[in-house]
Amino acid sequence: MLAEGPELRGGAVTRRVDTGPETTPGDLHKAVEEFLADHQLEPTALGVAVPGLVENGRVAVSDVLPQLAGWGGLGNHTIPSLLVNDIRAALAQEAAGLARSATAAVVVCGTAVGSAYLSEGRVVRGARGWAGEIGSLPMTTPLGVRRLDELAGGSAIVRAAGMPPRSIHTALAEKDRRVQAVVHAAGEAFGLALASLVNFLNPEVVRVGGGTLGYPGYWDAALSAAKENALPELWYSCTVERIENPDLVVARGAIRLATAMVDGQRWVHQYV
């Protein structure tokens, strides 16, 4: 959770709350209420970003937080609230520093992989507003067709390595070749997806974030594969870079959208 405003000392306060498949809407409501009470905050708007498909102001489906299916966010009669897909929120934040006519992509690789796009300044939404599910991109492997999430996401690395993230970091620091190979293969798969994105969207910029990039060797393997498999003309007309402040980019994007919504700015609607 993140709260920002000039009235706050230092401009922002944050709190991290662990979530998982058993997390319910009630858990989130309680966490937010306690956060606001502890810091004596009276927000003018609430921006909520979720890892899942959002349609008509409700969570349609979330693989990561399945208990949120059907949830309508934190809205009440006194505080306006906005519910948005987490990668769309990241896109909203990153778009703040781009030209209005920019063609750009944001790709986040955490437990799974997600993306969101701008084409000439407009959000690419798709028929039901769900465009960007790059984690479901089918990829051919020796074991058959697999989704990108199953090859490149954080959960895929944990499963392939057979150990939790902390142990993976330890193994990488100790130059464990088996674990290095697992991370390299995952990074390479992610890079192929980036190359595909560059080839079909022809963006000016691709911003990439997510905790999985923190595994040593992952990002290098991804960049190498992306560069090798993208069309050179498209690759060299695009800037591919990591998001500068990845830990809060989603939260700040949700805040930016909620604030703009309260101010009546119409551009917000294309994100939700």
C-alpha positions in Angstrom: 0.0 0.0 0.0 1.1 3.5 -0.8 -0.1 6.9 0.3 1.3 10.1 -1.2 0.6 13.8 -0.7 2.2 17.0 0.5 0.7 16.6 3.9 2.8 13.5 4.5 6.2 13.7 6.0 8.6 12.8 3.2 5.7 12.9 0.7 4.8 9.2 1.0 4.2 6.3 3.4 4.1 2.6 2.5 3.2 -0.7 3.9 3.7 -4.1 2.5 1.2 -6.9 3.2 1.7 -10.4 2.0 -1.0 -11.9 -0.2 -1.6 -15.2 -1.8 -4.3 -17.6 -3.2 -6.3 -17.5 0.1 -6.5 -13.7 0.3 -10.1 -12.5 0.3 -11.6 -9.1 -0.4 -12.2 -8.8 3.4 -8.5 -9.2 4.0 -7.8 -6.3 1.7 -10.5 -4.1 3.2 -9.1 -4.7 6.7 -5.5 -4.0 5.6 -6.4 -0.7 4.0 -8.6 0.4 6.9 -5.8 -0.3 9.4 -3.2 1.5 7.2 -5.4 4.6 7.0 -6.1 4.5 10.7 -2.5 4.0 11.7 -1.4 7.0 9.7 -4.5 9.1 10.4 -5.2 9.5 6.6 -8.3 10.8 5.0 -7.9 10.1 1.3 -9.8 11.9 -1.4 -9.6 8.9 -3.6 -8.4 5.3 -3.6 -6.6 3.6 -6.5 -6.5 -0.2 -6.4 -4.4 -2.3 -8.8 -4.9 -6.0 -9.0 -3.2 -8.9 -10.9 -6.0 -10.0 -13.1 -8.5 -9.2 -15.7 -10.8 -6.3 -14.8 -14.1 -5.7 -16.6 -16.8 -3.1 -15.8 -15.1 -2.2 -12.5 -14.9 -5.7 -11.2 -12.2 -8.4 -11.1 -13.3 -11.0 -13.8 -10.5 -13.5 -13.0 -7.2 -13.5 -11.1 -4.9 -16.5 -11.2 -2.7 -15.1 -8.5 -5.6 -14.0 -6.2 -8.5 -16.2 -7.2 -10.7 -15.2 -4.2 -11.0 -11.7 -5.7 -13.2 -12.9 -8.6 -16.2 -10.6 -8.8 -14.7 -8.1 -6.4 -15.5 -4.5 -7.1 -12.7 -2.8 -5.2 -12.7 -0.6 -2.2 -15.3 1.9 -3.2 -17.8 3.3 -0.8 -20.2 6.3 -0.6 -17.7 8.7 0.8 -14.4 7.9 -0.9 -14.2 7.5 -4.7 -12.3 4.4 -5.7 -10.8 3.1 -9.0 -10.0 -0.5 -9.8 -7.4 -1.3 -12.5 -5.3 -4.1 -13.8 -1.8 -3.9 -12.2 0.1 -3.7 -15.5 -2.2 -1.0 -16.8 -1.5 0.9 -13.6 2.2 0.6 -14.3 1.7 1.8 -17.9 -0.2 4.9 -16.6 2.7 5.8 -14.4 5.3 5.2 -17.1 3.3 7.1 -19.6 3.5 10.3 -17.5 7.0 10.8 -18.8 6.3 10.0 -22.4 5.0 12.1 -25.3 1.3 12.2 -25.7 1.6 10.4 -29.1 4.0 7.7 -27.8 3.8 4.0 -28.8 5.1 2.1 -25.8 4.9 -1.1 -23.8 5.3 -2.0 -20.2 6.1 -5.6 -19.3 6.3 -6.9 -15.8 7.7 -10.3 -14.8 6.9 -11.3 -11.3 5.2 -14.6 -10.3 3.8 -14.4 -13.9 4.2 -12.1 -16.8 1.9 -9.3 -17.9 2.0 -6.4 -20.3 0.2 -3.3 -21.4 0.5 -1.0 -24.4 0.1 2.4 -25.8 -0.3 2.9 -29.6 0.1 6.5 -30.6 -0.9 7.7 -27.2 -4.0 5.4 -26.8 -4.2 2.4 -24.6 -4.5 -0.9 -26.6 -7.6 -2.4 -24.9 -8.9 -5.2 -27.0 -12.5 -6.2 -27.5 -13.2 -6.6 -23.8 -10.4 -4.5 -22.4 -8.2 -7.4 -21.7 -5.3 -6.9 -24.2 -1.9 -7.5 -22.8 -2.0 -11.1 -21.5 1.4 -11.9 -22.8 1.9 -14.5 -20.1 -0.4 -16.7 -22.1 1.7 -16.4 -25.2 2.1 -20.0 -26.5 5.7 -21.1 -27.0 7.1 -24.4 -28.5 9.3 -26.4 -26.3 10.8 -30.0 -26.4 7.9 -31.0 -24.1 5.2 -29.4 -26.2 3.5 -26.1 -26.3 3.8 -24.1 -23.0 2.6 -20.7 -22.0 5.2 -17.9 -21.3 4.2 -17.9 -17.7 5.2 -21.5 -17.4 8.6 -20.8 -18.8 9.7 -17.3 -17.8 7.7 -16.3 -14.6 9.0 -16.4 -11.1 6.9 -19.4 -10.2 8.3 -21.2 -13.2 11.8 -20.7 -12.0 10.9 -21.8 -8.5 9.3 -25.0 -9.9 12.2 -25.8 -12.3 14.9 -25.1 -9.6 13.0 -27.0 -7.0 13.8 -24.4 -4.3 12.3 -21.2 -2.9 13.5 -17.8 -4.2 16.0 -17.1 -1.4 17.7 -20.4 -2.0 17.8 -19.7 -5.7 19.6 -16.4 -5.0 22.1 -18.3 -2.7 22.7 -20.9 -5.4 23.3 -18.3 -8.0 25.8 -16.5 -5.8 27.6 -19.8 -5.4 27.7 -20.3 -9.2 25.5 -23.3 -9.1 25.5 -24.3 -12.8 22.2 -26.1 -12.7 20.3 -23.2 -11.2 22.2 -20.8 -13.5 20.9 -22.8 -16.5 17.3 -22.7 -15.1 17.5 -18.9 -14.8 19.2 -18.4 -18.2 16.5 -20.5 -19.9 13.7 -18.5 -18.2 15.4 -15.2 -19.2 15.8 -16.4 -22.8 12.1 -17.3 -23.0 11.2 -13.8 -21.6 13.5 -12.3 -24.2 11.8 -14.1 -27.0 8.5 -12.6 -25.9 10.1 -9.1 -25.8 11.3 -9.7 -29.4 7.8 -10.7 -30.4 6.4 -7.6 -28.8 8.9 -5.3 -30.5 8.2 -7.0 -33.9 4.4 -6.6 -33.8 4.0 -3.4 -31.9 7.0 -1.4 -33.2 7.2 0.6 -30.0 9.4 3.6 -29.3 10.1 2.4 -25.8 9.6 -0.8 -23.8 9.8 -0.5 -20.0 10.4 -3.7 -18.0 10.1 -4.5 -14.3 9.2 -7.2 -11.9 11.0 -9.2 -9.1 12.1 -12.0 -11.4 14.5 -9.6 -13.1 16.4 -9.6 -9.8 17.8 -13.1 -10.4 21.4 -12.6 -11.6 21.7 -13.6 -15.3 18.0 -13.3 -16.1 18.0 -9.8 -17.5 21.2 -10.4 -19.5 19.8 -13.5 -21.1 16.5 -11.8 -21.8 18.2 -8.8 -23.5 20.4 -11.0 -25.6 17.6 -13.2 -26.8 15.4 -10.2 -27.5 18.1 -8.4 -29.6 18.9 -11.6 -31.5 15.3 -12.3 -32.5 13.8 -8.9 -33.1 14.0 -7.4 -36.5 17.1 -5.1 -36.4 15.3 -2.1 -37.9 12.6 -2.3 -35.2 15.0 -3.1 -32.4 17.3 -0.2 -33.0 14.4 2.2 -33.3 13.2 1.2 -29.8 14.6 1.8 -26.3 14.3 -1.3 -24.1 15.1 -0.4 -20.4 14.2 -1.4 -16.9 11.7 0.7 -14.9 13.6 3.1 -12.6 11.4 2.6 -9.5 9.8 -0.8 -10.0 8.7 -1.5 -6.5 6.1 1.3 -6.4 5.4 1.8 -10.1 2.0 -0.1 -9.9 0.9 1.7 -6.8 1.9 5.1 -8.1 0.1 4.4 -11.3 -3.1 3.5 -9.4 -2.8 6.7 -7.5 -2.2 8.8 -10.6 -5.3 7.3 -12.2 -7.5 7.7 -9.1 -6.4 11.3 -8.7 -7.1 12.1 -12.4 -10.5 10.4 -12.1 -11.5 12.7 -9.2 -10.3 15.7 -11.2 -12.6 14.6 -14.1 -9.8 13.9 -16.6 -11.3 11.9 -19.4 -8.1 10.1 -20.4 -8.4 7.8 -17.3 -11.2 5.8 -18.8 -9.1 4.1 -21.4 -7.1 2.4 -18.7 -10.0 0.9 -16.8 
